[in-house]
Amino acid sequence: MKKLIFTRFYLFSFAITLLSSCATKTIYYWGDYEDLIYTQYQTPGKATPEYQVDIMQADIQEAKSENKPLPPGFYAHLGYQYLQMGKIIEAKNSFEAEKKQFPESAVLMNRFLKKIK
């Protein structure tokens, strides 16, 4: 009887461990960022800079509400969209935000900032 209880407990524990390891948690809030990138390359006319900025601004608010950081490249991409719209100040702010969040991007972000001054 004890062996049967131990076996059931062992199998139950194994099942719980297996199922919990399948759940992936990410440290970043991705929102619609990946879908925007995909759409931009698959159907370029559909993902206009204005459309992308609107979606990305909503993602920023959602990330703040979930207290999660945005992924690498998010602010750089947002800055590029602002640049395409002619919004230089917003583009600079986005490149600075990317540089602040990911210091390893500083060399590239500094080049972008230097070119748009």
Stockholm file with secondary structure:
# STOCKHOLM 1.0

chainA/1-117         MKKLIFTRFYLFSFAITLLSSCATKTIYYWGDYEDLIYTQYQTPGKATPEYQVDIMQADIQEAKSENKPLPPGFYAHLGYQYLQMGKIIEAKNSFEAEKKQFPESAVLMNRFLKKIK
#=GR chainA/1-117 SS CHHHHHHHHHHHHHHHHHHHHHCCCCSSCCTTHHHHHHHHHHSTTTSCHHHHHHHHHHHHHHHHHHTCCCCTTHHHHHHHHHHHHTCHHHHHHHHHHHHHHCGGGHHHHHHHHHHHC
#=GC SS_cons         CHHHHHHHHHHHHHHHHHHHHHCCCCSSCCTTHHHHHHHHHHSTTTSCHHHHHHHHHHHHHHHHHHTCCCCTTHHHHHHHHHHHHTCHHHHHHHHHHHHHHCGGGHHHHHHHHHHHC
//
